[in-house]
Amino acid sequence: MIEPTPELHAGFSEPTAGPVPWAEAERILGSAEIFWLSTVRPDGRPHVTPLPAVWDGGALYICTGDQEQKAANLRRNPYCALSTGTDKLHDGTDVVVEGSAERITDHGRLVELAALWKARHDWNYRVLDDTFDDGAGHIGLVFAVRPAKVLAFGKKPHSQTRYRFDNS
């Protein structure tokens, strides 16, 4: 992945603020334990839910049960956003990733991702042909969300940084 160039939005940033470096945004994506996934229901209403994700190779990987609302939403409309950060107004950095979810079905890649989920979240997934199995009979679909746009909201000082990618 080519490192994006950070662009500070001065209109939404304090005068002393600089852009959040991409390395910091990527560190947050790689270390976050929980993300909020925003998808769109068939009738246009939003659906927002927390879930763990794995940042690897320039994409966020998510897993959802094949019968869950977010899976149905992503099958119909793959555009989504994932956000992570803190609940603090004056501390930390919030990061939002916008992109399109692409289903991952390659068995070898799923084996790699299952190992990452185990290492980062202590979740044990068994890899079937093109899905995860949690051992309790729940089938998990895995999706990659490659960033079209990333926003970082610094809080000390307040700043808004946009990262542009080739497809944004």
C-alpha positions as CSV (number, residue, x, y, z in Angstrom):
1,M,0.0,0.0,0.0
2,I,1.3,3.4,-0.9
3,E,1.3,5.7,2.1
4,P,-1.4,8.4,1.7
5,T,-0.6,12.1,2.1
6,P,-2.3,13.7,5.1
7,E,-4.3,16.8,4.4
8,L,-5.2,19.0,7.4
9,H,-8.6,20.7,7.2
10,A,-7.8,24.1,8.8
11,G,-11.5,25.0,9.0
12,F,-12.1,22.2,11.5
13,S,-8.7,22.4,13.3
14,E,-7.3,24.6,16.0
15,P,-4.7,27.1,14.7
16,T,-1.8,25.2,16.4
17,A,-2.8,21.8,15.1
18,G,-1.0,19.9,12.4
19,P,-2.2,16.8,10.5
20,V,-2.2,13.5,12.3
21,P,0.7,11.5,10.7
22,W,-0.4,8.5,8.8
23,A,1.8,6.3,11.0
24,E,-0.3,7.4,14.0
25,A,-3.6,6.6,12.2
26,E,-2.3,3.3,11.1
27,R,-1.0,2.5,14.7
28,I,-4.6,3.2,16.0
29,L,-6.1,1.0,13.3
30,G,-3.7,-1.8,14.2
31,S,-4.1,-1.7,17.9
32,A,-7.9,-1.0,18.3
33,E,-9.9,-3.7,19.9
34,I,-13.3,-2.5,18.8
35,F,-14.7,-0.7,15.8
36,W,-18.2,0.6,15.0
37,L,-19.4,-0.6,11.6
38,S,-22.0,1.5,9.8
39,T,-24.0,-0.1,7.0
40,V,-27.3,0.8,5.3
41,R,-30.5,-1.3,5.6
42,P,-32.5,-1.9,2.4
43,D,-35.0,0.9,3.4
44,G,-32.2,3.4,3.8
45,R,-32.0,3.4,7.6
46,P,-28.5,3.2,9.1
47,H,-27.3,0.1,11.0
48,V,-24.4,0.7,13.4
49,T,-22.9,-2.1,15.5
50,P,-19.6,-2.7,17.4
51,L,-17.3,-5.5,16.3
52,P,-13.6,-6.4,16.5
53,A,-11.6,-6.0,13.3
54,V,-8.1,-6.7,12.1
55,W,-5.9,-4.2,10.2
56,D,-3.6,-6.0,7.9
57,G,-1.9,-5.1,4.6
58,G,-3.7,-1.8,4.2
59,A,-7.3,-3.1,4.9
60,L,-9.6,-3.7,7.8
61,Y,-11.0,-7.2,8.0
62,I,-14.3,-7.9,9.7
63,C,-16.3,-11.0,10.4
64,T,-20.0,-11.2,10.7
65,G,-22.4,-14.1,11.1
66,D,-24.0,-15.1,7.8
67,Q,-27.5,-14.5,9.2
68,E,-26.8,-11.1,10.8
69,Q,-28.2,-7.8,9.6
70,K,-24.7,-6.4,8.7
71,A,-24.1,-9.3,6.4
72,A,-27.4,-8.8,4.7
73,N,-26.7,-5.1,4.4
74,L,-23.2,-5.6,2.9
75,R,-24.5,-8.2,0.4
76,R,-26.9,-5.6,-0.9
77,N,-24.7,-2.5,-0.6
78,P,-21.0,-3.0,0.2
79,Y,-20.3,0.7,1.0
80,C,-19.6,1.1,4.7
81,A,-17.6,3.0,7.4
82,L,-15.7,1.7,10.3
83,S,-14.7,4.0,13.2
84,T,-12.6,3.6,16.3
85,G,-11.2,5.9,18.9
86,T,-12.0,7.1,22.4
87,D,-14.9,8.5,24.3
88,K,-12.9,11.5,25.4
89,L,-13.4,15.0,24.1
90,H,-9.9,16.3,24.7
91,D,-7.7,13.2,24.5
92,G,-6.8,10.7,21.9
93,T,-7.6,10.4,18.2
94,D,-10.7,9.0,16.5
95,V,-10.2,7.3,13.1
96,V,-12.9,6.6,10.4
97,V,-12.3,4.3,7.4
98,E,-14.7,4.6,4.5
99,G,-14.7,2.0,1.8
100,S,-16.4,-0.9,0.1
101,A,-16.5,-4.3,1.8
102,E,-15.3,-7.2,-0.4
103,R,-16.0,-10.8,0.7
104,I,-12.9,-12.9,1.3
105,T,-13.3,-16.5,0.3
106,D,-9.7,-17.6,-0.5
107,H,-9.0,-20.4,1.9
108,G,-5.4,-19.6,2.4
109,R,-6.1,-16.0,3.2
110,L,-8.8,-17.1,5.7
111,V,-6.3,-19.3,7.5
112,E,-4.0,-16.3,7.8
113,L,-6.8,-14.1,9.0
114,A,-8.0,-16.7,11.6
115,A,-4.4,-16.7,13.0
116,L,-4.5,-12.9,13.2
117,W,-7.9,-13.0,15.0
118,K,-6.4,-15.5,17.5
119,A,-3.3,-13.4,18.1
120,R,-5.0,-10.0,18.4
121,H,-8.4,-10.9,19.9
122,D,-8.0,-14.4,21.3
123,W,-10.9,-15.6,19.1
124,N,-10.7,-19.2,17.9
125,Y,-12.0,-19.6,14.4
126,R,-12.0,-22.8,12.4
127,V,-11.7,-22.2,8.7
128,L,-14.2,-24.0,6.5
129,D,-14.0,-23.8,2.7
130,D,-14.8,-20.1,2.4
131,T,-16.0,-19.1,5.8
132,F,-15.2,-19.1,9.5
133,D,-16.8,-21.4,12.1
134,D,-16.8,-20.3,15.7
135,G,-17.2,-23.8,17.1
136,A,-20.7,-23.2,18.2
137,G,-22.3,-23.6,14.8
138,H,-22.2,-20.0,13.8
139,I,-20.9,-19.4,10.2
140,G,-18.8,-16.2,9.8
141,L,-18.4,-14.3,6.6
142,V,-15.2,-12.3,6.3
143,F,-14.9,-9.0,4.5
144,A,-12.0,-6.7,3.7
145,V,-12.7,-3.0,3.7
146,R,-9.9,-1.2,1.8
147,P,-9.9,2.5,2.5
148,A,-11.3,4.9,-0.1
149,K,-11.0,7.7,2.5
150,V,-9.7,7.8,6.1
151,L,-10.4,10.7,8.5
152,A,-8.5,11.2,11.7
153,F,-9.8,13.5,14.4
154,G,-7.1,14.6,16.8
155,K,-8.3,16.0,20.1
156,K,-5.2,17.7,21.7
157,P,-5.2,20.0,19.9
158,H,-8.4,19.5,17.9
159,S,-7.7,18.7,14.2
160,Q,-9.2,17.0,11.2
161,T,-7.0,15.1,8.8
162,R,-8.1,13.5,5.6
163,Y,-6.0,10.8,3.9
164,R,-6.5,10.4,0.1
165,F,-6.0,7.0,-1.6
166,D,-5.7,6.2,-5.3
167,N,-9.4,5.4,-5.4
168,S,-10.8,8.5,-3.6
